[in-house]
């Protein structure tokens, strides 16, 4: 590993977040393997779960080397804000899809 990579310090939760993002993306084809598009969400859930597990393992290994630092108050505030925005957007989209489904039916 390069010297630059060994001296880098990462904020807490970095590798778990990366694992979830990559796992959820890879979960789409997993869901399509079930043969029915209705199972697409199952694949995303499986991929995200695997991503959390792998990300947590990587983060634990990097933490043992002393390359993980705790989040600052500002970073915690930003993560909370983005989580609120994402959950609100997801709820709005979900309600919109439900309304369209009920109106078309």
C-alpha positions as CSV (number, residue, x, y, z in Angstrom):
1,X,0.0,0.0,0.0
2,X,1.3,3.5,-0.8
3,X,2.6,5.6,2.1
4,X,-0.1,8.2,1.4
5,X,-2.9,5.7,1.8
6,X,-1.4,4.4,5.1
7,X,-1.4,7.9,6.7
8,X,-4.9,8.9,5.7
9,X,-7.5,9.4,8.5
10,X,-11.1,8.6,7.7
11,X,-14.3,9.8,9.5
12,X,-16.2,7.2,11.4
13,X,-18.8,5.4,9.2
14,X,-17.1,6.0,5.9
15,X,-16.6,2.4,4.9
16,X,-20.0,1.3,6.1
17,X,-21.6,4.1,3.9
18,X,-19.5,3.0,0.9
19,X,-20.5,-0.6,1.5
20,X,-24.2,0.2,1.6
21,X,-24.0,2.3,-1.6
22,X,-22.1,-0.4,-3.6
23,X,-24.1,-3.2,-2.1
24,X,-27.5,-1.6,-2.9
25,X,-26.3,-0.9,-6.5
26,X,-25.1,-4.5,-6.9
27,X,-28.4,-5.7,-5.4
28,X,-30.4,-4.5,-8.4
29,X,-29.1,-7.4,-10.6
30,X,-29.5,-9.8,-7.7
31,X,-33.2,-8.8,-7.5
32,X,-33.6,-9.2,-11.2
33,X,-32.2,-12.8,-11.0
34,X,-35.4,-13.7,-9.1
35,X,-37.2,-13.4,-12.5
36,X,-40.0,-11.0,-11.3
37,X,-39.4,-7.3,-11.2
38,X,-41.4,-7.2,-7.9
39,X,-38.4,-8.8,-6.2
40,X,-36.1,-5.9,-7.2
41,X,-36.4,-4.5,-3.7
42,X,-35.4,-7.8,-2.2
43,X,-32.2,-7.8,-4.1
44,X,-31.4,-4.2,-3.1
45,X,-32.0,-5.2,0.6
46,X,-29.8,-8.2,0.3
47,X,-27.1,-6.1,-1.4
48,X,-27.3,-3.4,1.2
49,X,-27.1,-5.9,4.0
50,X,-24.0,-7.5,2.5
51,X,-22.6,-4.0,2.0
52,X,-23.1,-3.1,5.7
53,X,-21.4,-6.4,6.8
54,X,-18.4,-5.9,4.5
55,X,-18.1,-2.2,5.2
56,X,-18.2,-2.8,9.0
57,X,-15.4,-5.4,8.6
58,X,-13.2,-3.1,6.6
59,X,-13.9,-0.2,9.0
60,X,-12.9,-2.4,12.0
61,X,-9.7,-3.4,10.3
62,X,-8.9,0.3,9.5
63,X,-9.8,1.3,13.0
64,X,-7.3,-1.2,14.4
65,X,-4.6,0.7,12.5
66,X,-5.7,3.9,14.1
67,X,-7.0,5.5,10.8
68,X,-10.6,6.2,12.0
69,X,-11.5,9.4,13.8
70,X,-14.8,10.2,15.5
71,X,-17.2,12.6,13.8
72,X,-17.2,16.2,14.7
73,X,-20.3,18.0,15.8
74,X,-20.7,19.6,12.4
75,X,-20.3,16.3,10.6
76,X,-22.9,14.7,12.8
77,X,-25.3,17.6,12.1
78,X,-24.7,17.3,8.3
79,X,-25.3,13.6,8.3
80,X,-28.5,14.1,10.3
81,X,-29.7,16.8,7.9
82,X,-29.0,14.6,4.8
83,X,-30.7,11.6,6.4
84,X,-33.8,13.7,7.0
85,X,-33.8,15.0,3.4
86,X,-33.4,11.5,2.0
87,X,-36.2,10.1,4.2
88,X,-38.5,12.9,3.4
89,X,-37.8,12.6,-0.4
90,X,-38.4,8.8,-0.1
91,X,-41.7,9.3,1.7
92,X,-42.9,11.8,-0.9
93,X,-42.0,9.5,-3.7
94,X,-43.5,6.5,-2.0
95,X,-46.8,8.4,-1.3
96,X,-46.8,9.6,-4.9
97,X,-46.3,6.0,-6.3
98,X,-49.1,4.8,-3.9
99,X,-51.5,7.5,-5.1
100,X,-50.8,6.7,-8.8
101,X,-51.3,3.0,-8.1
102,X,-54.6,3.6,-6.3
103,X,-55.8,6.0,-9.0
104,X,-55.0,3.7,-11.9
105,X,-56.5,0.7,-10.2
